[in-house]
């Protein structure tokens, strides 16, 4: 990482792939690099950070939690993904937290540097972006609410999203963690385990020796 310049790193990020050389250099001059430890929070729900965070390597989870501390995984971020843009645009607190699943290297672009990268006379573009952010925040709240309803349906949808086609069935090749699945669907681990047991007994899913799952046609 230390062998590359900020401009080199910027050029590797899909978000900046369409920038001209001058625009890319402007962004490169404004970013700083930081390494985050496993389990460290990048942004925290309900707080402001006034920066855009671009993931260079590693993996992080976007999480939201209710009043009792139950977490829902909204997304998993990998190299090239970014967070913090909504708060930069509408100046509101983060709607979710981002926690590093493993060690992560990030580029950080502060609010003043972000503003300098916006085009001149961008009032209409900025208004459109604010409108989009409002919709995204509404969607986040809706996802959080839906995550508290219909555990069977949410578990089935989560499993289908994880699976890939295999001769008419759906297969999840990696091990499915009940704890992670519980966070994805917004339910307790005990409830998810009961649902998984019931789906297995009904022949909807089949446990594989590798720790993965096979979803039968009826799961669709």
Kinemage of the C-alpha trace (Angstrom):
@kinemage 1
@onewidth
@group {chain A} dominant
@subgroup {mainchain}
@vectorlist {calphas} color= white
{ca unk a 1} P 0.000 0.000 0.000
{ca unk a 2} L 2.816 2.438 0.847
{ca unk a 3} L 4.362 1.909 -2.600
{ca unk a 4} L 1.349 3.432 -4.374
{ca unk a 5} L 0.538 7.129 -4.625
{ca unk a 6} L -2.903 8.478 -3.790
{ca unk a 7} L -3.505 8.963 -7.499
{ca unk a 8} L -2.663 5.304 -8.163
{ca unk a 9} L -5.143 4.263 -5.493
{ca unk a 10} L -7.838 6.594 -6.819
{ca unk a 11} L -7.491 5.092 -10.283
{ca unk a 12} L -8.225 1.650 -8.850
{ca unk a 13} L -11.577 2.714 -7.376
{ca unk a 14} L -14.568 2.216 -9.736
{ca unk a 15} L -16.272 5.327 -8.301
{ca unk a 16} L -13.534 7.491 -9.800
{ca unk a 17} L -12.942 5.557 -13.023
{ca unk a 18} L -14.595 8.193 -15.250
{ca unk a 19} L -12.692 11.175 -13.844
{ca unk a 20} L -10.325 13.169 -16.013
{ca unk a 21} L -6.670 13.330 -14.997
{ca unk a 22} L -7.223 16.763 -13.474
{ca unk a 23} L -10.288 15.641 -11.529
{ca unk a 24} L -8.565 12.481 -10.297
{ca unk a 25} L -5.572 14.517 -9.113
{ca unk a 26} L -7.929 16.862 -7.241
{ca unk a 27} L -9.441 13.918 -5.387
{ca unk a 28} L -6.004 12.362 -4.783
{ca unk a 29} L -4.744 15.595 -3.226
{ca unk a 30} L -7.691 15.603 -0.821
{ca unk a 31} L -7.728 12.023 0.473
{ca unk a 32} L -5.886 10.460 3.375
{ca unk a 33} L -5.261 6.764 3.968
{ca unk a 34} L -6.189 4.955 7.162
{ca unk a 35} L -6.101 1.354 8.344
{ca unk a 36} L -8.969 0.024 10.486
{ca unk a 37} L -8.725 -2.997 12.760
{ca unk a 38} L -11.116 -5.926 12.706
{ca unk a 39} L -14.243 -4.989 14.650
{ca unk a 40} L -13.543 -1.257 14.503
{ca unk a 41} L -16.368 1.109 13.590
{ca unk a 42} L -15.848 3.249 10.503
{ca unk a 43} L -19.059 5.235 10.948
{ca unk a 44} L -21.631 4.977 13.735
{ca unk a 45} L -25.400 5.067 13.400
{ca unk a 46} L -26.868 8.355 14.662
{ca unk a 47} L -23.565 10.240 14.460
{ca unk a 48} L -21.813 12.332 11.811
{ca unk a 49} L -18.336 11.782 10.410
{ca unk a 50} L -18.296 14.456 7.646
{ca unk a 51} L -16.286 12.284 5.274
{ca unk a 52} L -16.505 9.802 2.418
{ca unk a 53} L -14.860 6.441 3.120
{ca unk a 54} L -13.643 4.319 0.185
{ca unk a 55} L -12.711 0.707 0.896
{ca unk a 56} L -9.399 -0.285 -0.714
{ca unk a 57} L -9.250 -3.806 0.689
{ca unk a 58} L -10.833 -5.910 3.385
{ca unk a 59} L -14.508 -6.396 4.163
{ca unk a 60} L -16.992 -4.426 6.283
{ca unk a 61} L -20.629 -4.752 7.276
{ca unk a 62} L -23.321 -2.095 7.144
{ca unk a 63} L -25.429 -2.585 10.274
{ca unk a 64} L -28.470 -1.036 11.868
{ca unk a 65} L -29.701 -1.807 15.359
{ca unk a 66} L -32.910 -1.366 17.325
{ca unk a 67} L -33.328 -0.033 20.872
{ca unk a 68} L -32.528 -3.452 22.341
{ca unk a 69} L -29.270 -3.696 20.440
{ca unk a 70} L -30.426 -6.310 17.917
{ca unk a 71} L -28.463 -5.876 14.700
{ca unk a 72} L -29.577 -6.199 11.093
{ca unk a 73} L -26.954 -6.555 8.337
{ca unk a 74} L -27.972 -4.259 5.474
{ca unk a 75} L -24.976 -4.897 3.233
{ca unk a 76} L -21.460 -6.295 3.077
{ca unk a 77} L -18.849 -3.937 1.628
{ca unk a 78} L -15.764 -5.035 -0.287
{ca unk a 79} L -12.936 -3.340 -2.186
{ca unk a 80} L -14.201 -0.412 -4.271
{ca unk a 81} L -17.322 0.200 -2.179
{ca unk a 82} L -17.819 3.432 -0.257
{ca unk a 83} L -19.887 4.832 2.611
{ca unk a 84} L -20.658 8.206 4.138
{ca unk a 85} L -21.899 9.860 0.942
{ca unk a 86} L -25.471 10.293 2.214
{ca unk a 87} L -24.396 12.255 5.281
{ca unk a 88} L -22.069 14.392 3.181
{ca unk a 89} L -24.940 15.292 0.859
{ca unk a 90} L -27.736 15.999 3.361
{ca unk a 91} L -25.642 16.762 6.478
{ca unk a 92} L -27.677 14.307 8.561
{ca unk a 93} L -26.375 11.606 10.932
{ca unk a 94} L -25.558 8.175 9.527
{ca unk a 95} L -28.581 5.891 9.139
{ca unk a 96} L -26.431 2.817 9.835
{ca unk a 97} L -23.091 1.804 11.299
{ca unk a 98} L -20.193 0.287 9.360
{ca unk a 99} L -17.991 -2.215 11.173
{ca unk a 100} L -14.878 -3.871 9.775
{ca unk a 101} L -15.273 -7.634 9.501
{ca unk a 102} L -11.525 -7.969 8.897
{ca unk a 103} L -8.669 -5.458 8.718
{ca unk a 104} L -9.507 -2.746 6.172
{ca unk a 105} L -7.544 -0.027 4.384
{ca unk a 106} L -9.569 3.023 3.410
{ca unk a 107} L -9.242 6.344 1.651
{ca unk a 108} L -10.997 9.193 3.453
{ca unk a 109} L -12.237 12.321 1.664
{ca unk a 110} L -13.342 15.080 4.060
{ca unk a 111} L -16.319 17.389 3.545
{ca unk a 112} L -14.315 20.441 2.302
{ca unk a 113} L -12.380 18.266 -0.170
{ca unk a 114} L -15.614 16.567 -1.256
{ca unk a 115} L -17.260 19.950 -1.893
{ca unk a 116} L -14.292 21.094 -4.017
{ca unk a 117} L -14.714 17.997 -6.203
{ca unk a 118} L -18.311 18.884 -7.068
{ca unk a 119} L -18.835 20.714 -10.382
{ca unk a 120} L -19.525 24.432 -10.411
{ca unk a 121} L -23.121 25.624 -10.733
{ca unk a 122} L -24.255 22.255 -9.432
{ca unk a 123} L -27.381 23.441 -7.563
{ca unk a 124} L -29.696 21.244 -9.651
{ca unk a 125} L -27.400 18.213 -9.382
{ca unk a 126} L -27.095 18.754 -5.649
{ca unk a 127} L -30.880 19.020 -5.266
{ca unk a 128} L -31.305 15.751 -7.156
{ca unk a 129} L -28.700 14.060 -4.973
{ca unk a 130} L -30.461 15.260 -1.819
{ca unk a 131} L -33.721 13.852 -3.152
{ca unk a 132} L -32.092 10.495 -3.832
{ca unk a 133} L -30.564 10.434 -0.362
{ca unk a 134} L -33.982 11.103 1.178
{ca unk a 135} L -35.344 8.089 -0.686
{ca unk a 136} L -32.415 5.935 0.377
{ca unk a 137} L -32.892 6.859 4.027
{ca unk a 138} L -36.565 5.992 3.731
{ca unk a 139} L -35.627 2.646 2.192
{ca unk a 140} L -33.210 1.955 5.050
{ca unk a 141} L -35.965 2.567 7.576
{ca unk a 142} L -38.342 0.341 5.632
{ca unk a 143} L -35.784 -2.470 5.479
{ca unk a 144} L -35.246 -2.182 9.220
{ca unk a 145} L -38.993 -2.429 9.824
{ca unk a 146} L -39.498 -5.334 7.451
{ca unk a 147} L -36.682 -7.151 9.180
{ca unk a 148} L -38.944 -7.534 12.214
{ca unk a 149} L -41.742 -9.306 10.294
{ca unk a 150} L -42.331 -12.817 8.902
{ca unk a 151} L -39.219 -14.721 9.919
{ca unk a 152} L -39.911 -17.700 7.630
{ca unk a 153} L -40.188 -15.503 4.555
{ca unk a 154} L -37.121 -13.453 5.448
{ca unk a 155} L -35.006 -16.550 6.060
{ca unk a 156} L -36.120 -18.092 2.763
{ca unk a 157} L -35.370 -14.881 0.844
{ca unk a 158} L -31.947 -14.531 2.470
{ca unk a 159} L -31.055 -18.123 1.588
{ca unk a 160} L -32.196 -17.660 -2.011
{ca unk a 161} L -30.107 -14.488 -2.296
{ca unk a 162} L -27.022 -16.376 -1.082
{ca unk a 163} L -27.564 -19.365 -3.406
{ca unk a 164} L -26.451 -20.060 -6.957
{ca unk a 165} L -28.050 -22.308 -9.599
{ca unk a 166} L -27.046 -25.976 -9.652
{ca unk a 167} L -28.977 -28.368 -11.941
{ca unk a 168} L -32.377 -26.932 -11.132
{ca unk a 169} L -31.720 -26.468 -7.443
{ca unk a 170} L -30.121 -23.612 -5.543
{ca unk a 171} L -26.905 -24.281 -3.661
{ca unk a 172} L -25.078 -22.284 -1.004
{ca unk a 173} L -21.528 -23.631 -1.144
{ca unk a 174} L -20.115 -21.880 1.907
{ca unk a 175} L -21.077 -22.556 5.499
{ca unk a 176} L -24.189 -20.685 6.590
{ca unk a 177} L -23.712 -19.116 10.016
{ca unk a 178} L -26.948 -19.092 11.997
{ca unk a 179} L -25.701 -16.017 13.852
{ca unk a 180} L -25.027 -14.069 10.625
{ca unk a 181} L -28.314 -15.247 9.110
{ca unk a 182} L -30.126 -14.072 12.230
{ca unk a 183} L -28.582 -10.610 11.848
{ca unk a 184} L -29.461 -10.465 8.158
{ca unk a 185} L -33.140 -11.232 8.757
{ca unk a 186} L -33.431 -9.345 12.041
{ca unk a 187} L -34.388 -12.302 14.221
{ca unk a 188} L -32.894 -14.173 17.136
{ca unk a 189} L -30.484 -16.994 16.495
{ca unk a 190} L -32.855 -19.344 18.303
{ca unk a 191} L -35.766 -18.396 16.038
{ca unk a 192} L -33.659 -18.790 12.889
{ca unk a 193} L -32.435 -22.187 14.093
{ca unk a 194} L -36.045 -23.291 14.591
{ca unk a 195} L -36.984 -22.081 11.108
{ca unk a 196} L -33.965 -23.831 9.557
{ca unk a 197} L -34.823 -27.061 11.382
{ca unk a 198} L -38.413 -26.893 10.162
{ca unk a 199} L -37.336 -26.193 6.564
{ca unk a 200} L -34.962 -29.167 6.740
{ca unk a 201} L -37.643 -31.515 8.120
{ca unk a 202} L -40.043 -30.398 5.389
{ca unk a 203} L -37.428 -31.169 2.719
{ca unk a 204} L -37.129 -27.569 1.557
{ca unk a 205} L -33.408 -27.422 2.343
{ca unk a 206} L -30.744 -30.095 2.626
{ca unk a 207} L -27.573 -29.818 4.678
{ca unk a 208} L -24.400 -30.581 2.723
{ca unk a 209} L -21.275 -32.223 4.113
{ca unk a 210} L -19.332 -29.049 3.328
{ca unk a 211} L -21.512 -27.020 5.711
{ca unk a 212} L -23.436 -25.476 2.836
{ca unk a 213} L -27.066 -25.952 1.865
{ca unk a 214} L -29.072 -27.206 -1.084
{ca unk a 215} L -32.408 -25.467 -1.609
{ca unk a 216} L -35.011 -27.601 -3.366
{ca unk a 217} L -37.213 -26.233 -6.155
{ca unk a 218} L -40.080 -25.676 -3.738
{ca unk a 219} L -37.963 -23.078 -1.867
{ca unk a 220} L -38.342 -20.696 -4.794
